[in-house]
Amino acid sequence: MRVFETIRSDEHEEILFGQDPVSGLRTIVAIHSTTLGPALGGTRFFPYANEDDALVDVVRLSKGMTYKAAVAGLNLGGGKGVIIGDPSQVKNEPLLRAYGRIIESLGGRYITAEDVGTTTDDMIMIRRETKHVAGMPTTHGGSGDPSPATARGVLAAMRATAMQAWGTDDLAGKTVAVQGVGKVGGDVVRRLSAVGVKTVVTDVNQQAVSAIAESCGSTVVDADEIYDTDADIFAPCAMGASLNESTIPRLRCELIVGSANNQLASADDAQRLINRNILYAPDFVVNAGGIINIAEEAPGYSEDRAILAVDRIYDTLTRVFATAKDRGIGPSEAANAIAEERIAMAKQQTLSDRTQEVRSA
Ligand code: NAD
């Protein structure tokens, strides 16, 4: 793969390829932007089929983190780390500590946290080598697993999207189809059930889906059937790219609001949803609850303050829809524009601050 070509169009600041022959660690850390602050983003531990897939994933995810933090109004940039390998087979202390040393070498430009394939316990291990770790367990003074905050944010986003589409943010009596009932999706289903929403669920993990169906009374469908399910809202909470050329024509919902990162397989899919009159709440606005919660660690973590901050996703998303309406563009384009304008303003400020410093030196 031509690495510079892959990263050029997205203007990444830095990509670090790291390895540790002793533990077998192979990792790529992508720092997309530090304009608004240190690049924060979790570490994905995944058995990528090849190195190209890992690179494509990490650059996409790190750019997404920049946009997520920018729209959420956080003083953070965007970054991401991937470790190549099956976490159930190769994750151990030497490997995680070697990874911690690689993060330490970045001097705080990248701060890690958990993501798919990594846990708060792994963060304890990484923390032995570097202080640039967020999302530590509450027992260690951190904010703990970000998933409940992400799920809370998804519900706030569902209400804001419902208000936009239906003129009411009361979800009671509605039906939501949830794809993936893992840490976030499972909690989304529990929160929806608690407010009188009917849920239809699917997961490739049969154990996870049975447990949720039993505790929340959800209807279960096969993994592929979820796209044909009649529902008011479709909530993608599994892996990325589930909204694409072949799935969008099948959807039978009015709104899409879910936690998965990079739900649209391509930029064209945003237009495909508009053509089908389906209101799409941009993923990186919807799923910012986790990072908002983690960002609350900086001033000393308070759960009450974090909850208030996460609930503001409702207002942020309302602003995205308003911007879309004002400019005659789709919500995805509006969310991107809000992020890009904030970053451009900060860049200008930084440049003028530097010029001042040089002049007065
Ligand atoms: P998870 O691994 O706990 O859950 C994902 C679930 O999706 C698993 O149960 C898995 O079996 C299921 N799944 C995978 N492929 C599927 C398919 N084709 N059909 C149906 N189910 C499938 O992960 P999570 O932490 O709940 O994250 C879910 C999504 O939300 C991911 O895309 C993640 O990047 C995103 N996200 C998570 C957080 C967080 O705080 N955990 C924050 C922001 C974004």
Boltz pocket constraint, residues with backbone or C-beta under 6 A from the ligand:
constraints:
  - pocket:
      binder: B
      contacts: [[A, 115], [A, 116], [A, 117], [A, 146], [A, 147], [A, 148], [A, 150], [A, 179], [A, 180], [A, 181], [A, 182], [A, 183], [A, 184], [A, 185], [A, 202], [A, 203], [A, 204], [A, 205], [A, 208], [A, 223], [A, 236], [A, 237], [A, 238], [A, 239], [A, 240], [A, 259], [A, 260], [A, 261], [A, 287], [A, 288], [A, 290], [A, 291]]
      max_distance: 6.0
